[in-house]
Amino acid sequence: MIESYATRAVLIGVSLVTTVVVARLLGPAGRGLYAVAVATSAVGVQLGNLGLHTANVHFAARNPQSLPGLLGNTLIVGFGLGSLVSTALAIIALTSPQTIPIHGVLLILTLVGIPLGIAYLLIQDLMLGMHDVRGYNLVEVVNKSVPLVLMMCVFVAHQASVASLFATTLAALVAGSMWSMHRLESKLQNWPMPSLALFRETIHYSLRTYLVTLFAFMVLRADLFMVLKMLGAEQAGYYSIASSMADVVGTLAVVVGTVLLPRLSSLSDVGAKLRLTYKVMYGVGTTLLSLLLIACVLAKPAVRLLFGNVFEPSAVTFVLLAPGVLFVGMQAVVMQFLNSVGCPKAGVQIWGFCIFFNIASNLWAIPRYGIAGAAIVCSITYLVAFTLLVWVAGRPKLARVAALHQRERD
């Protein structure tokens, strides 16, 4: 855990420097297009991973002998289904340019990033399932550091553009995936081969987590696309900086969730799972609240110092996003408990409602209040999600169903 915290501290620093470099080189409008390209690729990854990132951790931790089949399925899903998702998004971009407002080389790179991103995500989670946390952390550092180094090279060569900076992230995905495969090689008892039977088992587990993760992811990404469409690239650039700052502060919850799911999956007693979840949730909430209070006070001078006065609107937007960061961090802990007991339908229904609420509210709020309205709606959405998920996790019926599922698996 300490090593993971230290790694995330390094990643926060690298991510912050990368965000500053991109903003300084591209300006608000260029930063907005870069953020949309990143978000489009990320949406494709979310659409194409089928929730197998969670299933890979869960099944590899429960049965290490399944690693060859899991890895074979991962490669098929990553590059096979990922390519299909890229093709579908390409058709949408060509037939409806206003839906995906990027084109040319940037669009091609964005679409290439989808299968690479899915493969990287799923391979990384196999490392977690095999308890190679150190390898996972090292690969993450490489994945975040390579783009920064390449961006500096691009700057020195006077070739800085939205497309060239985005291309550096693809190079990092390739390097990270290859190193992850090398780390897993020593744990493989057989050559990776797809397994239809194993895929059926994992997909049964993962579909609900897939929908939950997709809906939760879309809450924040939908905001960015709607801001771009309604207010333009410059305002999207301001909003993307605020979102990046929110992601940095919320990294703590990512670290906790990363190590919590394997721990919860290994516990057979549902009551013990829930007690651990509440303990971790309160710890994450208290720590995040302290960090957010400090970050809100320092937001305006930090934005001026790091990004320049032109990005000052991002500071106020970050403050309005801060409550959402608190609630999304705590709900992430609760969701890991729900994932460990099979992800009940209620979790899917809650996030389905939340994405509908978010989009409908933004259609009203963004034209009237701009990026401030989008930030407020985002925070309210995460509050609603957190409240409903805590209620679902504490229901006695859920405990009985989870216990039944556990006995069936055993």
N, C-alpha and C positions, 0 to 999 in steps of 0.2 A: 504493500500500500504506500509506504513512504517513497519507494522508488518511483511509483506511478505519479505521486504528487510532484516529485522533483522533475520528472519528465514533462508533466503538464505545465509546470512553471517555465521550463525552457521553451515549450511550444507556444505558450502565451507571449513570451518575449519575441520569438521568431515571427509569429503571426502578426503581432503589433507592428514590427518593423516592416514586414511585407505589405501590410495595409497602408502604412505611411508612404512607402516607396511607390506603390501603385497610384495612390491619390496624388502624390507630388508629380509623377511623370505624366499622368493622364488628365488631371483636372476633374471638376465635378461631372461634366458630361461624359468624358471618357471612362471615369470611374463607374458611372451609372451603367454604361454598356458592358463593361467588364463584369459588373455584379450580375447583370441579366444573363450573360453567357455562363457564368459560374452557376447561377440559380437554375438555368435551363438544363445544364448537364446534371446538376444535382437532382432535379425533378426526374430526369430520365433514369438515374440510378435508383431512385426510390420506386419508380414504376416497375423497373425490371428486376429488382432483387428478390421479389416474392416473399419477403420476410425471412429469407433463409439466413440472413446475418445472425438473427437471434437463434434460429434452429441449429446453426452450425456450432455455436457455443454450447447450447444445451445438449445436443446429441454427442458431440465430441467429448464433453466432460463426463457424460454418463457411460459411454462405450468407446474408449480410444481405438478399439479394433475396427471401428467403422470409418476411420480416417480416410483410407483409400477411396471408398465409395463416396464419402462426402466431398473429397477434393475433386474426384471425377465429375460429380454433379455440379460442383461449383464452377468448373471450367466451361461446362456446357451452358449453364445458365448465364454466366458472365459474358462470354463471347457470342453465344448463339442468341439467347433472348435479348441480350443487350443490343446486338446488331438490328434485331427486329424493331426494338423500341426506337433506335436511332433513325431507322428508315421511316417509321410512322411520323416521327417529329419532323423529319426532312420534308415529307409530303405536306404536313400542316404548314411549315414555314414557307414553302413555295406557293401553295394555293391560298394561304391566308397570312400574308406578311405582317399584318397588324397584330396577329396573335403571338408570334415569336419575332420581335422587331430587331433581329440581327441577320446578317446576310454575308455572302462571300466567304472568304477564308475563315473568318471568325465563326460562321455557322458550321462550316466543315469541321473545324477543330472542336467545337462544342459537341457535335454529334459523335466524333471519335472518342471523346472523353467518357461517353456513357458506358460502352462495354468495358473500357479500361477501369472505370470507377467501380462498376459492379464486381469485376473480378478481384480488384484490390480489397474491397470491403469484405467480401466473403472469405477470401484467403486469410485476411487479418483475423477474422473472428474464429477461424479454425485454430489459429495460434493461441487465442485466449482459451478455447475449449480444451486444448492440450496443455494448458497451464504454463505456456511459454510467455509469461507476462513481460519478462525482460526483453525477449525478442520483439514482442509487440511494441514496446516502448521505443526500442532502437529504430525500428522501421518507421514508426510515426515521426521520430525526429528527422530521419532522412527525408521522408515525404514532405515535411514542411520546410526543410532547410534548402533542398535542391532548387526549388523555384526562386528563392531569394538570391542565391548565388548566381543563377542563370539570368535573373533580372538585372543584376549589376553588370553582367557581361553584355547584355543587350543595350544597356544604357551607355556603357563605354563605347560600344560599336555604333552608337547613334541610330539604333534600329528600334527604338521604343515605340510600340503601338499597342492597341488593345489586343490584336491577334498575337503579336510576338510575346507579350507578357502572359497571355493565357496559355500559349504553347509550353511555357516552362512548367506549368502544373501537370501537363500530360507526360512530360519527361520524368517528373517525380513519380507519377503513378506506375510507369513502366519499371523504374528502378526499385520502387517499393515492392511491387508484385514479385519481381524476380528474386529479391532478397528473402521475401517471405516464403517463397517456394523452396529456396535453399534451406531455410530453417526447418521447414516441415519434412524435408527429405530424410533426415535422420530418424524421424518418428514413424515413417512409412514402413509397414511390414510387407506390403505388396505394391505393385505399380498402380497408380491412380486409374480407376476404371469407373465409368458411370454405373449406377445401380438404380434400376427402376423401382425395385421394392423399397429401397431406402429412401428414394425420392418421394414415394407415396407417403411414407411414414413422416418424413420431415415436413412435407407440404401440408399435411393434415394439421400439424402443430403450428406451422408458420403463417397460414393464411390470415388468421385473425390478427396476429402481431403485425403482419404486413399492412393490413388496412389501418390499424391504429397508428403505426409509424408514418404511413403515407399521409393520413389526415393531419396528424400533429405537425409534420414537416411542412405541409401546405399552408398552415395558418400563417407562418411568417413569410414564406416565399410568395404566397398569393398577394400579400401586402405590397411587396416590391413590384410585382408585375402590374398591379392595379395603379400604383403610384406612377410608374413609367407611362402607362397608357393614358392616365388622366392628367398628369402634371408635367410629363416630359423627363428627358434623361438627366437634366441637372438636379431636379428634386429627387429623382431616384438615386443619384449619387450621394446626396445628403443622407437619405434614408439608409442607404447601404452602409455608410460609415457608422451610423448609430447602431445598426444591426450587428456590425462587426464588433463594435465595442461591447454590446450586450453579450455576444457569443464569448468574448474573452472573459468577462466577469463570470459567466455561467459555466466556465470550464470545470469548476469544482464538481458540479453535478454529473458531468460527463465522466470524470474520473471515478466517482463513487459508483455510478451505474455500470461502468465497465467491469469492476471487480465484484459487484454485488450479485449480479445474475448467476454466475457459477456457484457462488456461496449459497444462495437461496435454492438453486436447483438441486444441490447436494443434500438439503434438509428434507426429511420425510414428514416431519410434524408441521402441520399448517399453522398451529398456534405459535410455534417457534419462529416460523417464517415471518408471521405478522408482527411479532414483538420486535424482531430484528429490524424489520422495515420501518416501524414507527420510530425506533431509536435512531436509525440512520436519517430518517426524514427530518426529525427535529434538529439533529446535528447539522445537516445540510442547510436547513432553513435559517438557523441562527447564524451560521458562518456567512451565508450569502447575504443576509440582511446587513451585517456589519460591512462587508465588502461593498455592497451597493450604496450604502450611506456615504462612505468615503468617496466612491466613484462619482456619485452625483455632485458632491461638493467640488470635486476637481475636474468635472467634465468640461466646463467652458475653457479654463486655462489650458487643459491638456489638449483639447482640439486645436486651439490657437497655436500652441507650441508644435504639435506634431504634424498637423495638416495645413495650417495657415488660416488666416482670418476668413478666407472665402468659404471654409467649411463650418463656420460658426453655427449655422442652423442645426447641425447634427447634434450639438451639445444638448439643446432643449429636447430634441427628439429622444435622445438616449435617456434623459431623466424620465420621460413619459413611458419609455419601454421598461424601466427598471422594475416596477411592480410585476410585470409579466415575467421578467427573468427570475424573480423570487419564486413565483408560483410554478413556472415550468420546471425549475430545478427540483422542487419538492414533489411535483407530480411524476417526474421521471423516476424517482425512487419508488413511488407507489406502483408505477407501471411495471417495474422489474418484479415486484411481488406478484402482480397479476400475470405476467409472463411466466413466472415459475410455477403457477398453478394452472397453466393451459390457456391463459388469456380469454376470459369469459366474453360472451357476446356483448355484455353491457359496455365493455371498454370500447368496442368498435362503434356501438351506437352513440356513445358519448362524444367520441371524436368526430363522427359523422355529423352530429348536430353542431359541434363547435366550428367545423369548417364552413357549414352553411351559415351559421350565425356571423362568423367573421366576414365572409364575402358580402352578405346582405348588409351588414352594418357599415362596411367600408364603402359600399355604393352610395350610402347617404353621407358618411363622415368625411371622406376624402375631398369631394367637391366643395364642401363647406369649410373644412378646417385644415386641409392640406395634409402634410406628413405628420403633423401633430395629431390629427384625427385618426390616422392609420395606427400610430403608436398607442393611443388610448384604447382603440378597439382591440388591438393585439393583447394588451395587458388584461383587459376585461375578459377576453376569450380564455386566456390561460387561468384566470381566477375561476371561471365557471368550470373548466375542465378539472382543475385540482379539487374543487369542492365535490363534484360528482364522483370522481374516481376514489377519493377517500371514503365516501359513503358506500360505494360498491365494495371496496376492499374489506370493510368492517361488517358486511352483512353475514349473519350466521349461515344463510343458505349457501353462500360462496364457499365457506369453510367445509360444509358437508360434501359439496360437489367436488371440491379439490381433493378431499380425503379419499373419495371414491375413485377418482382418476389415478391417484397415487397408488392405491391398492391394485388397480387394473394393470398399471405399468410394472409394478413389482411382481 
